[in-house]
Amino acid sequence: MKPPEVDRAAGSRAAVAARRARAEVKRQVGARERTALDVAEAAWAGEPTAPEATLRVTELLRSIPGLGPTRAARVMHDLRIADAKRVGGLGVRQRADLREWLARRESRGATHRSRLVVLAGPTAVGKGTVSRHIREEYPDVLLSVSATTRPPRPGEVEGEHYYFVSDAEFDAMIARGEFLEHAVVHNRSRYGTPRPPIDRALAEGRSVLLEIDLQGARSVKERMPEALLVFLLPPTWEELVRRLIGRGTESSEEQARRLETAKVELAAQDEFDVKVVNLDVGQAAREVVELLDVPGTGR
């Protein structure tokens, strides 16, 4: 038997209202008007039909600022909570584990201090790949955008990967004192880091990741001694060679020149505060983000 038309219409309106109520809860968490822990506690103390209780756990986690889908999935796995589970439907043990994780995360957020982390390493080690992963998975981290006089590579976007400028424009920026550091890299192109955006972000309490070359890292350390220098290492020298050749963005002469530069860069790794091996991009990115002390990156 079909339900009366009036019942189906009422049920449809109720379902829409419930979805909107859950969406509002997620919006509040995303806007930092409520904490995820507050939502969970409300779910466990209120009616089983309340929007907090009917919200899926994975939706609650993904609404937390700075917690990307990959990290949320990892937390769900670690806490042994199925994707279909709703906050109000968790068992006693799962509630305790989720409460502990959310409380620990919020405690880290309360003591969070902004930090500038400088990521450097030899050519083709994967600095750009690690940085892109961080940009996608950890939106609370601000990635500084450098200016360069080299032409863009395939897929690079102006203002996202670099500011591509002419030599004359680069000279003008130097004259105006806009760079935190600038240098010639691989004896060809020039790179520079605009300082005003970094200063503003740190003043606002945001963490900043700066991906630059070895020379630039040294210059930043001179001007900002509080910066943390991280050296990204390849698993092996053979893997570094494979990555550079496989990239296919340089001529054979340029590849040879970059490999010679890489030997010099690798010899400078002991100048850095921390070393991270880029065996797996996701793991390397997590290690870098943990150094940035971004809330929600630890279990």
C-alpha positions in Angstrom: 0.0 0.0 0.0 1.1 3.5 -0.8 1.0 6.1 2.0 -1.5 8.9 1.5 -0.2 11.8 -0.6 -0.4 14.2 2.3 1.8 11.9 4.4 4.4 11.6 1.7 4.5 15.4 1.3 4.9 15.9 5.0 7.6 13.3 5.1 9.5 15.0 2.3 9.3 18.4 4.0 10.6 16.8 7.3 13.5 15.2 5.4 14.4 18.5 3.8 14.2 20.3 7.1 16.4 17.7 8.7 19.1 18.0 6.0 19.0 21.8 6.4 19.4 21.5 10.1 22.4 19.2 9.7 23.9 21.6 7.1 23.6 24.4 9.6 25.4 22.4 12.3 28.3 21.8 9.8 28.3 25.5 8.9 28.6 26.5 12.5 31.5 24.2 13.0 33.2 25.3 9.8 32.7 29.0 10.9 34.1 28.2 14.4 30.8 29.2 16.0 30.7 25.8 17.7 33.3 23.2 18.3 32.9 19.7 17.0 33.2 18.5 20.7 30.2 20.7 21.6 28.2 19.2 18.7 29.1 15.6 19.8 28.2 16.3 23.5 24.9 17.8 22.4 24.2 14.7 20.3 24.7 12.4 23.2 22.7 14.5 25.7 19.8 15.4 23.5 17.1 13.6 21.4 18.1 10.9 19.0 16.4 12.8 16.2 18.3 16.1 16.8 20.4 17.3 13.9 23.6 16.8 16.0 22.7 13.2 16.7 21.7 12.3 13.1 24.8 13.9 11.6 27.3 11.3 10.3 30.6 11.3 12.2 32.6 11.6 9.0 30.5 14.8 8.1 31.2 16.2 11.5 35.0 15.6 11.1 35.1 17.0 7.6 33.4 20.2 8.7 36.3 21.0 11.1 38.5 23.8 9.7 41.8 22.4 8.6 40.7 18.8 8.5 40.7 17.5 4.9 38.9 14.4 3.7 42.1 12.3 3.8 42.8 13.2 7.4 39.1 12.7 8.3 39.1 9.2 6.8 42.3 8.4 8.7 40.7 9.5 12.0 37.6 7.4 11.3 39.9 4.4 10.6 42.0 5.0 13.8 38.9 5.3 15.9 37.3 2.2 14.3 34.1 4.1 13.3 32.3 3.0 10.2 31.5 5.7 7.5 27.8 5.2 7.9 27.8 5.8 11.7 25.9 8.8 13.0 27.1 10.7 16.0 24.1 9.8 18.1 24.5 6.1 17.2 28.0 5.6 18.5 28.5 3.0 21.3 30.0 3.9 24.7 33.6 3.0 23.7 33.4 4.9 20.4 31.9 8.0 22.1 34.8 7.9 24.7 37.4 7.6 21.9 35.9 10.4 19.8 35.4 12.6 22.8 39.1 12.1 23.7 40.3 12.8 20.2 38.2 16.0 19.8 39.3 17.3 23.3 42.9 16.7 22.5 42.6 18.5 19.2 40.9 21.5 20.7 43.5 21.6 23.4 46.2 21.8 20.8 44.3 24.6 19.0 44.1 26.6 22.2 47.9 26.6 22.6 48.6 27.0 18.9 51.2 29.5 18.0 51.9 30.7 14.5 55.1 29.5 12.9 57.1 29.9 9.8 58.5 26.7 8.4 60.9 26.8 5.5 60.9 23.7 3.3 64.0 23.2 1.1 65.9 20.3 -0.5 67.7 19.2 -3.6 66.2 19.6 -7.1 63.5 16.9 -8.0 63.2 15.8 -4.4 59.5 16.5 -4.6 59.1 19.8 -2.7 56.4 21.0 -5.0 54.5 17.7 -4.7 54.6 17.8 -0.9 53.5 21.4 -0.9 50.6 20.7 -3.2 49.5 17.9 -1.0 49.6 20.2 2.1 47.6 22.9 0.2 44.8 20.4 -0.7 44.7 18.5 2.7 45.5 21.2 5.2 43.8 24.5 4.2 44.7 26.2 7.5 48.3 26.3 6.4 49.2 29.3 4.3 51.7 28.5 1.5 53.8 31.4 0.6 53.9 32.1 -3.2 57.3 33.1 -4.6 58.1 35.3 -7.5 60.3 34.0 -10.3 61.8 35.1 -13.6 61.7 31.6 -15.1 58.8 30.7 -17.5 55.9 28.6 -16.1 56.1 24.8 -16.5 53.1 22.9 -17.8 50.2 23.0 -15.4 51.6 25.9 -13.2 49.2 28.7 -12.4 50.0 32.3 -12.0 49.5 33.4 -8.4 49.0 29.8 -7.1 52.4 28.2 -7.8 54.5 31.3 -8.6 54.2 34.9 -9.6 55.9 34.9 -13.0 57.6 38.2 -13.6 60.1 39.7 -15.9 63.6 40.7 -14.9 62.6 44.3 -14.9 59.7 43.6 -12.6 61.9 41.6 -10.3 64.4 44.5 -10.1 61.6 46.8 -9.2 60.4 44.6 -6.4 64.0 44.5 -5.0 64.2 48.3 -5.2 60.9 48.6 -3.2 62.3 46.2 -0.5 59.5 43.7 -1.0 61.5 40.5 -0.7 62.3 38.5 2.4 64.9 36.8 0.3 65.9 36.5 -3.3 68.5 34.6 -5.2 69.7 33.2 -8.5 69.0 29.5 -8.8 70.8 27.0 -11.0 72.8 29.9 -12.4 69.8 31.0 -14.5 66.5 32.1 -13.1 65.8 34.4 -10.1 63.4 33.6 -7.2 62.2 35.8 -4.4 59.8 35.6 -1.4 57.4 38.6 -0.9 57.6 39.4 2.8 54.4 41.4 3.5 51.9 38.4 3.1 54.0 36.3 5.5 54.2 39.1 8.1 50.4 39.5 7.9 49.7 35.8 8.2 51.9 35.4 11.3 50.4 38.4 13.0 47.0 36.8 12.4 48.1 33.6 14.1 48.3 31.5 10.9 51.2 29.1 10.2 53.1 29.7 7.0 55.0 27.2 4.9 57.7 28.6 2.6 59.0 26.3 -0.1 62.3 27.6 -1.5 65.8 26.7 -2.5 68.9 26.3 -0.3 70.1 29.8 -0.8 66.8 31.3 0.1 66.5 29.2 3.2 69.8 30.5 4.5 68.7 34.1 3.8 65.4 33.6 5.6 67.2 32.2 8.7 69.4 35.3 8.8 66.4 37.6 8.7 64.0 35.5 10.7 66.0 33.3 13.1 62.8 32.0 14.7 61.9 30.2 11.4 62.2 26.4 11.4 64.2 25.0 8.5 63.2 21.6 7.2 65.3 19.7 4.6 63.4 17.3 2.4 65.6 14.2 1.5 65.1 11.6 -1.3 65.0 8.0 -0.2 68.2 7.4 -2.2 70.4 9.2 -4.7 69.2 6.8 -7.4 65.6 7.7 -6.7 66.4 11.4 -7.0 68.0 10.8 -10.4 65.0 8.8 -11.5 62.6 11.5 -10.5 64.6 14.3 -12.3 64.9 12.3 -15.5 61.3 11.1 -15.3 60.0 14.6 -14.9 61.0 15.4 -18.5 60.9 19.2 -18.0 64.6 19.9 -18.6 67.1 19.1 -21.4 69.8 16.6 -20.8 72.3 19.5 -20.3 70.0 21.0 -17.7 69.5 17.7 -16.0 73.2 17.2 -15.6 73.6 20.7 -14.2 70.8 20.2 -11.7 72.3 16.9 -10.6 75.6 18.6 -9.9 73.7 21.2 -7.9 71.8 18.5 -6.0 75.1 17.0 -4.8 76.1 20.4 -3.3 72.6 20.9 -1.8 72.6 17.5 -0.2 75.9 18.2 1.5 74.2 21.2 3.3 71.5 19.1 5.0 73.1 19.4 8.5 72.5 23.2 8.4 68.8 22.5 8.8 66.8 22.0 12.0 64.8 19.0 10.8 65.2 16.3 8.1 62.2 14.6 6.4 62.6 11.8 3.9 60.1 11.9 1.0 59.5 8.2 0.6 55.7 8.7 0.6 54.2 12.1 -0.2 51.3 11.8 2.3 53.6 10.8 5.1 56.2 13.5 4.3 53.4 16.1 4.2 52.0 15.0 7.6 55.5 15.3 9.1 55.9 18.9 7.8 52.4 19.9 8.9 53.0 18.6 12.4 56.1 20.8 12.6 53.8 23.7 11.6 51.8 22.9 14.8 48.5 23.2 13.0 45.5 22.2 15.1 44.1 18.8 14.3 47.1 17.2 12.7 47.8 14.7 15.5 45.7 12.0 16.9 
